[in-house]
Amino acid sequence: MGDGFNFTMGYGAHWIFWILLLVLFVWLYSVLINRKDIENNSHKGNQSHPTATEILEQRFAEGKINEDEYNRRLAHLHKDVIP
């Protein structure tokens, strides 16, 4: 009978080990996914700011400025870029 008792305790400990290992893998996976999401969001944050030309195009498309004003401001932007 002593052998059966030890076998049962060993078998139970075996399942506890695998459950803990599974929990560890799930936790590591979630940490890595969250880190990747944070990195992606930080990169998007840097790229989400529109350029001056994009803002100008948007204002023209929305009708906030007319074509002459758009062309004048666009020429001014390109003049600053070209030495």
Stockholm file with secondary structure:
# STOCKHOLM 1.0

chainA/1-83         MGDGFNFTMGYGAHWIFWILLLVLFVWLYSVLINRKDIENNSHKGNQSHPTATEILEQRFAEGKINEDEYNRRLAHLHKDVIP
#=GR chainA/1-83 SS CHHHHHHHHHHHHHHHHHHHHHHHHHHHHHHHHHHHHHHHHHHHHHHCSCCHHHHHHHHHHTTSSCHHHHHHHHHHHHHHHCC
#=GC SS_cons        CHHHHHHHHHHHHHHHHHHHHHHHHHHHHHHHHHHHHHHHHHHHHHHCSCCHHHHHHHHHHTTSSCHHHHHHHHHHHHHHHCC
//
